[in-house]
Amino acid sequence: MNWQDRLFGRRTPVSETKDSRAGPLIALTAAGRPRWTPRDYGNLAREGFARNAVAYRCVRMIAEACAATPLAVFAGGVRADDHPVARLLRRPNPEQSGAEWLEGLYGALQTAGNAYVEAVSPDRGDEAGPGELWSLRPDRVQVVPGRAGWPEAYEYSVGGRSVRIGREADGWMPVMQLKLWNPTDDHYGFSPLEAAAAAIDVHNASGAWNKALLDNAARPSGALVFRGVDGERLTEAQFALLKAELGEAHAGAGNAGRPMVLEGGLDWKPMSMSPADMDFIAGKHAAAREIALAFGVPPQLLGIPGDATYANYREANAAFWRGTVVPLARKTAGALGGWLGGRFADVRIEPDLDAVPALQPERDALWARLSGAGFLTDEERRRMAGVGA
């Protein structure tokens, strides 16, 4: 307040800013400090993606299918294939094509629940907007919450060095975070890989059990029983020698079928249950179906038996595209459009579903229904089919 305001009792009006009233509560303990991803991304990626064929195939199928869905750019309500944003999506950076860049983006989203894109604006004269888009590895990115509770910067760390990327002078954030909804975290998403972690452990343990069985010549374990005279027992030295000789001469795939010669009151007693008793194969297939369920991939597409939810492969493939690929592609297109809209005015990005061969039968059925509706005008048919004027 100046002296005139104090003299006449006037108060200077305070400019209002719109902000969430609940936001400060979110940032009470984290304002301005980076927050690491609250789980071990390395173990999830190693055990789930690198060592499990079902999870690996699910991630690849979703990432490749979504990346193969073209993204159409609209400016002023009209499709503009020569717009700077369209050129940027076709060639996001000098090292990657558009499909390769999108595949990495969708893959990170499936394995980490988060995907990060950095926009780089090199010196291009009078041309506005970012000129390159780069994907950032999720486990190297930390969210830096601001006082309002939402991210005010992102910190990228690698090799003991880190760089903080904050908002530009006009408030635009050069990093876009795409995440899957997480009910227990305000800043990081929840990945299908984490939801399927228990089923992945069961599936991996089943594979390890199979491997151990083959390494032991596909024979169940058992016990050597010493039948001594008058309660006679083996000495510690005899026991150690017998155990070593048994492992050296009869364990391993190289000793498969080798006969065992027993003497001196020794007898072999099988002890383990058979795979049928343990319902081993059914349990492994059940774990595989749970993994596919977490990712939204029909088991038929993965060759997993025992599930007849869909009548045939074509129906399962259509369900995969409609229930998993299309929603994820639309989510990503909307996020990219909203983010890049801060640099390119009146830009909208949508997936071009007409260019997807897997959805063509449904598209043909739609056109047939519209063509048979004689009470509709041509303009109404075009609008219902999603085609511009």
Residue pairs with C-beta under 8 A, 6 or more apart in sequence:
1 10
1 11
1 12
2 12
4 10
5 11
5 12
19 148
20 148
20 149
20 150
22 149
23 147
23 148
23 149
23 150
24 147
24 148
24 149
25 149
26 145
26 149
26 150
26 186
27 145
27 146
27 147
27 148
27 149
30 145
31 145
31 146
31 147
32 144
32 145
32 146
32 147
32 152
33 144
33 145
34 142
34 143
34 144
34 155
35 142
35 143
35 144
35 145
35 187
35 188
36 142
37 112
37 114
37 138
37 139
37 142
37 188
38 185
38 188
39 194
41 111
41 112
41 138
41 139
42 139
44 111
44 112
44 191
44 193
44 194
44 197
45 111
45 112
45 193
47 197
47 200
47 201
47 204
48 55
48 111
48 193
48 196
48 197
48 200
49 55
49 56
49 59
49 111
49 193
50 56
51 204
52 200
52 203
52 204
52 291
54 200
54 203
54 288
54 291
54 292
54 302
54 304
55 193
55 196
55 200
55 291
55 295
57 297
57 302
58 110
58 192
58 291
58 292
58 295
58 297
58 302
59 107
59 110
59 111
59 193
59 295
60 107
61 297
61 301
61 320
62 106
62 110
62 295
62 296
62 297
62 324
62 325
62 328
63 103
63 104
63 106
63 107
63 110
64 103
65 320
65 321
65 325
65 358
66 102
66 103
66 106
66 325
66 328
66 329
66 332
67 99
67 100
67 102
67 103
67 106
68 99
68 356
69 325
69 326
69 329
69 351
69 352
69 353
69 355
69 356
70 351
70 352
70 355
71 89
71 98
71 102
71 329
71 333
71 336
71 349
71 350
71 351
71 352
72 79
72 81
72 86
72 349
72 350
72 351
72 352
73 79
73 80
73 81
73 83
73 85
73 86
73 89
73 347
73 348
73 349
74 80
74 347
74 348
74 349
74 350
75 83
75 85
75 344
75 346
75 347
75 348
76 346
77 348
77 388
78 388
79 388
80 86
83 344
83 347
84 127
84 129
84 344
85 129
85 340
85 344
85 347
85 349
88 129
88 130
88 131
88 132
88 133
88 340
89 98
89 336
89 349
90 97
90 98
91 97
91 98
92 98
92 101
92 132
92 133
92 134
93 101
93 120
93 132
93 133
93 134
94 132
96 104
101 133
101 135
102 332
104 135
105 115
105 117
105 135
105 178
105 332
106 115
106 328
106 332
108 114
108 115
108 116
108 135
108 137
108 138
109 115
109 178
109 179
109 180
109 189
109 191
109 328
110 191
110 192
110 193
110 295
111 138
111 191
111 193
112 138
112 139
112 189
112 191
112 193
113 138
113 179
113 180
113 182
113 188
113 189
113 190
113 191
113 192
113 193
113 194
114 138
114 141
114 177
114 178
114 179
114 180
114 188
114 189
114 191
115 135
115 138
115 177
115 178
115 179
116 135
116 136
116 138
116 141
116 154
116 175
116 176
116 177
116 178
117 133
117 134
117 135
117 136
117 175
117 176
117 178
117 336
117 339
118 133
118 134
118 135
118 136
118 165
118 174
118 175
119 130
119 132
119 133
119 174
119 175
119 176
119 340
119 343
120 130
120 131
120 132
120 133
120 134
120 174
121 129
121 130
121 131
121 174
122 131
122 132
124 131
128 343
128 344
129 340
129 343
129 344
130 174
130 340
130 343
136 154
136 156
136 175
137 158
140 156
140 157
140 158
141 154
141 155
141 156
142 154
142 155
142 156
142 157
143 151
143 154
143 177
143 187
143 188
144 151
144 152
144 153
144 154
144 155
144 164
144 166
145 151
145 152
145 186
145 187
146 152
146 153
149 186
151 173
151 177
151 187
152 166
152 167
153 164
153 165
153 166
153 167
154 164
154 165
154 175
154 177
155 162
155 163
155 164
155 165
156 162
156 163
156 165
165 174
165 175
166 173
167 173
167 174
168 174
172 342
172 343
173 339
176 335
176 336
176 339
178 331
178 332
178 335
179 188
179 189
180 189
180 190
180 191
180 192
181 189
181 190
182 188
182 189
182 190
183 190
184 190
192 294
192 295
192 296
193 200
193 294
195 294
196 290
196 291
196 293
196 294
196 295
198 290
199 287
199 288
199 290
199 291
199 294
200 287
200 291
202 283
202 284
202 287
203 284
203 287
203 288
203 291
206 280
206 283
206 284
206 287
207 284
209 280
214 253
215 251
215 252
215 253
216 251
216 252
217 250
217 251
217 252
217 253
217 255
217 256
217 257
217 258
218 256
220 270
220 271
220 272
220 273
220 274
221 270
221 271
221 272
222 268
222 269
222 270
222 271
222 272
223 268
223 269
223 271
224 242
224 246
224 262
224 266
224 267
224 268
224 269
225 266
225 267
225 268
225 269
226 233
226 234
226 264
226 265
226 266
226 267
227 265
227 266
227 267
228 234
228 265
229 265
234 242
249 255
249 258
250 258
250 260
260 268
262 268
275 281
282 306
285 304
285 305
285 306
286 306
288 299
288 302
288 304
289 299
289 304
289 306
289 307
292 298
292 299
292 302
292 304
295 324
296 320
296 323
296 324
297 320
297 324
298 307
298 309
298 310
298 316
298 317
298 319
298 320
299 306
299 307
299 309
300 307
300 309
300 310
300 313
300 316
301 313
301 316
301 317
301 320
309 316
310 316
310 319
314 361
317 358
318 358
318 359
318 361
318 362
321 356
321 358
321 359
322 359
322 362
326 351
326 353
326 359
329 351
330 350
330 351
333 349
333 350
333 351
334 349
336 349
337 347
337 348
337 349
337 350
340 347
340 349
341 347
341 348
353 359
353 363
354 363
354 386
366 385
367 385
370 376
370 381
370 384
370 385
371 381
373 381
376 384
379 389
382 388
382 389
